Amino acid sequence: MASHRDAVAHYERVLPFRDRFSSEARAELLRDYATEAYRVNNQPAAMSAASDALGLYRSLENHYEIGDTLRWISRLRWWVGNRDGAEEAGIEAVAVLESLPPSSGLAMAYSNLSQLHMLAHHVEEAGAWAIRAIETAEQVDDTETKTHALNNLGSALLRSGDPEGWNTLEASLALGLEHGHSDQVSRAYANLVYSAIERREYDRAAAYLESGLAYAEDREEVGSEYYMVAQRAQMRFDLGEWDDAEKDARWVLSRPQTPGITTMPALVVLGRLQARRGDAEAEATLSEAWEQAVPTQELQRVGPAAVARAELAWLSGEAERVGPTIEPAYDLLSDPPEPWSAGEIIYWMWRGGGQPGLSTGNAEPFALQIAGDWKRAAEAWEAHGCRYEQAIALADSDAIAPLEEALEIFDDLGAMPAAGSVRRTLSNRGVKSVRRGPRSSTRQNPAGLTSRQVDVLRLIVEGLSNGEIADRLYISPKTVEHHVSAILRKLEVSGRKEATALAIELDI
């Protein structure tokens, strides 16, 4: 198995002597080094080497290599968040290569433009460039570019709400695996993971993550590995597994890399966690995420950063800031908008008092909340496993019982600002015995369980089933499932029997 880190080390031993090579050999050396540096996520080194190679190819008037290197520079610029530079290099690459006979370089240049449009949610343009790339790749028998283009096409279809995108992405993955195109395989896994998480299909996302991370780690596709860990942080955040989400986000941010595609999602997850926990560092974290996202001009980057900042404003009691904060992301939406990413942005426009002109499409929970159907919205979020969003929907109720259920969920998650808001609402409505938050002694118990998790664990020790626990505590069986999963994870045990033994040992 080839090691990209070893390859980089070998190239770096040779590069100091590159002036001894001919111009053509020196350009090839620099270009190959740029490729390996990219794959271990050393983008500054990759960019410098690719730029030097381009200068040499221009002096040699080697038009094919000029075009192919421009396409590669486009990819590198995109990776560090330079959208304008990526488009400029990508368009020039196509212009140069179209002046030559059909080639693998031209096919990949077409696919590169498809990718840039797909990432900006320009669905029609992405599809058109992908088809041109596939046709050219088949003409020159280039399976790697066909794999790349199928990935773009499948991702674009999913962004338009067409489920056929799953089959197209799977075809990209299968073709890459068959021919050993490890960079394209890792990218296929990454886009499958992203698409599944965006649609709140977490079981599907978890399966792709397991396979994709193992593949990327084994083949030292470092950039893809970092990106998928950042996506796992997002999934764990959505599912209320906040401690694990924070570990993933901080792991990504601690890696040696420049700001870019992997750091942005990690910063957003960390900043939203800080906001939901009432951490004063949230503002600085999300400002950094925003500064990195804006130059990309992509909804996939700008949207999550804007949503996170809008949520922070709302949790901070600054409702007047929500609309202006989310507006830059709203302005990037197409009409009709992409379902789930657009749904969340439209939801926050509504939270900020705006009257969005676009529909949330099939992002049902957001649509239900905007329509005022908090009960069905809460049920939909619970079905997806998103407990925090379930509680937010319950908190929109005018009835006491749903508010108390929302408060319980917020307390269990450690969502202090939201819990405080619900406590104030209950007190203002005359509820005399509003439940207190988790006591410090409970928060600091040896297993790190919340008060409700301790209640559930004690009933597990008694031998009660999930249904019986639900009846005893007046909560839903689904909520019990979430508690049991969290308990087993925190205790680091595999089942109820081990949990019972450890609870007795810890005197919980």
N, C-alpha and C positions, 0 to 999 in steps of 0.2 A: 504494500500500500504506500503510495507516494506521500511524502510529508511536505506540506507547503512551507512550514517553518524551516525545515532543513534546506529546502530549495532557496528560500530567501537568504539564509545564512551563506550558502554557497555563492549566490550571486553577489552578495555584499563583500565576499573575499576577492572576487574578480573585478568588481567595478572600479576600484582605485587604479587598475592597470588598463582601463578601457581605451586610453589614447593610443595604445599599441595596436589596436584593431583598425581595420578599414572602416570607413564611414558606414558602409552597409552593415557590417558585422556589429559595429558599435550600436547602431540603431536597433538592430534585432535584439541585442543583449538588453538594452534599456527597455524595450517593449516587453520582453519576456519577464524581466524583473518587475515591471509595473503590474503585470498580471498576477504574479505571485504575491506581491506586496498587498494588492487589493484583497486577495483571498485570506490573508491573515489580518485584515482590517487596519493596515498601515496606509491610510489614504494619502497623507502628505507625501510620503516617499513614492507612492504609486503615481500621484499627480506630477511630481517633479520629473520622474523618469519618463513618463509618457510625453510630457511637454518637450523634453530634450530629444526624445526619439522623433517627434513630429518635426522639430527643426531640422534634424538630419535628413529625414525623408523629403522635406521640401527642398533642401539643397541638392539632393540627388534626383529631384523631379520624378520620384517614384509615386505616381498618382494613386495606385491601388493602396499602398501602405499609408499614404497621406489620408485617404478616405477612411480606411479601417482604424487608424490611430485616432482620428477625430471622433469616430463613433465610440471608441473606448474612453476618450477624454470626456465625452458627453456623459457616459455612465459614472465616471469618477466624480464629476461635478455634481451630478444628481445626488450621489451618496452623501456628500457633505452639505446638501441643502441648497445648492446654487442652481435654482431652476432656470433662470434666464441663460446662464452660461451653458447649461446642459442642452437647452433647445438650440442655441446658436451653433454649438459644435455638431449636434445631431443633424440639423438641416444642412450644414456645409458638407458633412460626410455623405449624405444622400446625393447632393449636387455633384460632388467629385466622382463618386462611384457610378452614377448613372451615365457618365460620359464614357464609361468602359463597358466591355461585354458583361452579361450577367455573371454574378459571382457570389460566393458565400459572404464576402464582405458587404455586398449590396443587400443581400437578404437580411443580414443582421442589422444593417443600417435602417432598413425599413422596420424591422422588429423593434429596434431601439426607439424610434419615433412612436410606434404603437404603445410601447411601455410608458413613455412620457405622457401620452394622452390618457392611457388607462389610469395612471396614478393621479392625474388631474380630474378624473371622472368625466372625461370627454369620450363618451361611450362610442358614438358613431365613428369619430376619427380613429379611435383605438382599433375598432373592428376593421375599418378599411385598410389601415396600414398593416394589420396582422395578416389579412388575406393576401396582400401583395407579398409580404415576407414569406408566407407559406408556399405560395405559388413559385416564387423565385428559389426557395430552398429545395423544393421538389425538383425543379428544373436542373439544379446543380448537385443534387443528391447530398444535401447538407442536413443531417438529422439533428444536429445540435441547435441550429437556428430554428428548425421546425418546432423543436421542443420549447424553445424560448417564445416563439410566436403563439403557439397553442396556449401557453401560460397567460400571455397578455389577453388573448381572445376570451379564454374562460373567465378571467378576472373581470373583464369588461362586461361580459354577459351577466355575471352575478351582480355587478354594480347597477345594471339596468333592471334587476329583479327577475331575470330569466334563469330558472333552475338548471337549464341545460349547461350553464357554466360549470357546474360540478363535474359533469361528464368530460367536458373539454379540459379542465384542469387535471382530472385523473388521467386523461390520455397523454397530457404533457408529462406527468410524473412517470407513467409507464414507459414512454418512449425514452425518457432520460435514463431510467434505470436499465432498460434493455441495452443501451449503447454506452453506459458508463459516463455520462456527462454530469459529473458530480456537482458542478456549479449550478447547472440548470435543475437538477434534482432537488438541491437544497432550496433553490428559489421556488420551485413548485410546492414543496412542503410549506415554506413560509407563507405563500399566498393562500394556500388551502387553510392554514391556521388562521390567518387574518380574516378571511372570508367567513369562516365558521364562527369566530368570536364576534365579529361585527353583527351577525344574525342571531347571536345569543344561542347558538347550537353548541353547547359546551362539551357534550359527550363526543361529538364529532371532532371538535377542536383538540380535546385531550388525546384522542387516538392519533391524530396527525402529529401532535407535539411529541408524543413518545417516540414515534418512528423517526420524525424529522430531526429531533435533537440528537438521537443516537447516530443517525447517518452523518449529520454535520460534524459532530464531535469526532467520529471515527475517521473522517476524511479531512479534518482540519479546515473546514469551510467556516472560518472564525466569524466573519461578518454575519453569515446566516445564523450561526449559533447564538450570537449576541441578540440578534433581532428576534429570534424565536423565544429566548428567555424573557425578553421584554414583553412579548405577546403573552407568555405564560403569566407574567406579573399582572397583565390586564385581565386575563381570565380569572385569576385568583381574587383580584380586587372585585370584579363583578359578582363573584360567588360568596363574598363576605369572608374569604380566607385572608384577612388583611395582614397578619404577621408574615405569612408566606409570600404574599404579594410584595411587601416591603423588602424582604430579603432578596427576591429576584430583582427588583428595581435597583436596589443599592449595589447588587453584584454587577449588573450591567454598567452602572455609572462608575464603578471602581475599576473597570477594565482600561488598559492603556489605549486610548482612541481619541480622535477629534470629534467635536460635536457633529451630529448628523442623524442619519436614519435610525440608528439604534438608541441614541441618547434621548431623542424626543419622546418616544412612547414611555420610556422609563421615567423621565422627568414628570410627565403628565400623571402617571400612576402615583408616584411618590407625592406630588403636590396635591392630588385629590385625596389621598390618604390623610395627609397633614390637615387639609381643610376639614374633612369629615371628623377628625379627632380633635379639632380645635387647636392645632399646633400653629404657633405664631410664624413658623418658617414657611408656611404654605405660600404666602404672597411672593417671597423671593424665588422659591422653586418654580412656581408657575410663570413668573415673569421671565425666567431663564428659558422655560419651555416655549413661551410665546416668541421670544426673540429668535429662537432657532426655527420655529415653524413658519413665520411670516415670509422669509425669503423663498421658501419652497413654492408658494402660491398654489399649494395642493390642498384640496379639501381633506384628504386623508391625514394631513399633518395639522393644518390650521383648525379643522373642525374640533378634534379632541382637545387641543389647547384652549380654544375659545370656550368650549363647554365647561372645562375645568375652572376657568377664571369666572365664568358666569355663576357656577355653583358656589364658588368661594364668596362672591359678592352677595348672593342670596343668603347663604349661611351666616354671613356677617351682618345681616339686617340692612343691607344697602340695596334694596330692591330696585332703586332708580338706576343703578349701574348695570343691571342684568341685560337690558335691551341693547345699550350701546356696546357692551362687551361681546355679545353673541353676534352682532350685526355683520362683522367682517366674514364670519363663516356662512351666515345666511346668504350673503351676496354671492358666494361661490356655488350655491346650489343650482342645479339645472332644473328645467321644467319639462316633463315631470321629474321630480327629484328622485335620487337613489333612496331606496326604502329606509334602511335602518340608520345609516349615518345622518341622513336628512331628518329622520324622525326625531332624533335627540336634539338637533339644532332647532327645529321648529318648536319642540316642547319648551325649550328655554326661551325662545322668543315670546311664547305664550306666558311663561312664568314671569317674564319681565314686563308684562302688561301690553305686549304688542298683539297685533291681529295678523298673523302670518297668512299670506295669500296662497301658499303652497300646501299641498296635502302631505300627510305623513305616510301615505301609501299603506303597505301592509305591515308597518311597524305598530302592531295592534296596541300594546300597552300604552305607548305615548298617545295614540289617537284616543283611547278610552279616557285617559286622564284629562286631555284637553276638552273632551266632550262632557266632563264632569261625572263620569261613571267610575268613581273611585273604587267601588267594590269589585267590578270585573277587572279593572286595571290591576288591583292588588292580587287577584287570583291569577292573572296572566303572568305577573312578575314572579309569583311564587312557583308557578309551573316551570319557569325558566331557571329557577334557583337563585334569583336576584333578591335577597332578603332586604337589603337597604332600600331598593326601589319599591319593594312591596310595602315597607313601612311608610315611605313617602306618600304612596297612594292612600294608605289607611289614614294618614294624618290629614288628608283633605276632607275627611268625613266630618259631619256635624254631630255625630253620635259619640257617646262616651266610650263604649266598648271598643270600637276600632281604634280610637285614640290611645287607649290603654294598651292594646296589642302592639301598636306602633312603638309606643314607649318601651315596651319590653324588648322588642327587636333592637331598637337603638341602643339600649343599655347593654344588651348582650354583645353587640358589635363594638361598643366603645365609641359610638357616634355622639359625642358630648353636645355639640351645638344643636343638632336636630333634636336630641332628647330634651335639652333645656327648653327649646321652643314648644314642644308638646307639653311639657310640665306647666309652662306658663299658660298655655291654652286651657288645660284641664283646671288649673286653679282659677282662671278667669271665668270658667263656666260653673264654678261653685263646688267642684269636687273637693271634698275635705281630706280624703286619705290618698293623695297622690303618691304612688310608689317612689321610694327613694332610689337613687342611683346605687350601683354596686359599692358596697363599703370597702374601704381600703384593705381591711383584713381579708375580704373575699377576693379582691383583685390580686392580692399578693399571696394567695394560697400556694402551696408547693407545686401544684400542677398548672397554675395559671388559668384556672377555670373561672368563668363568670358565675354570678349567683344562681342564675337559672340553670346553667350547666351543672352546678353542684346539686341542685334539686333533681335534675334528670338522672345524674349519676347515682344518687341515693336510691332512686326507684329502680334503676338497673340492678343495683346490688340486691334489692328485694326480689328480683326476678321478674319484674313486670315487662310485658311486651310494649312496643311502640304505641299501639292502640290504647292499652291500659294506662300508659303514662300520659297520653293525650287527654284521656278522660279525667285522670286525677288532677292534672294541672290546668284543665280547661283551655287547651291549645290544640291546634290541628296536628294530625299525624305527620303531615309534611314538615311542620316546624320541629317536631320531635326528631324526625330523620336528620335534619340539619344539626340539631344539638348533639345527637349521638355521633355523627360524623366528626364534628368538631372535638368532642370529648376524646374519641379514639385517637385523633390526630395529635391532640395536645398531650395525651398520656403516652403517645408513641407505642400503642398496643394494636393488635390485629383484630380483636373481637371483645365481646362482652365479658367472657370468662376472665380474660387477662385484665380487663378494666376493673372488674369486681375485686380481683385479688389485690391490684395496686391501690384501689380506693381504700380497702381495709388496711393495707400496709401504711398508707399516708394518713390514716385516720380522718378521711374526708366524710 
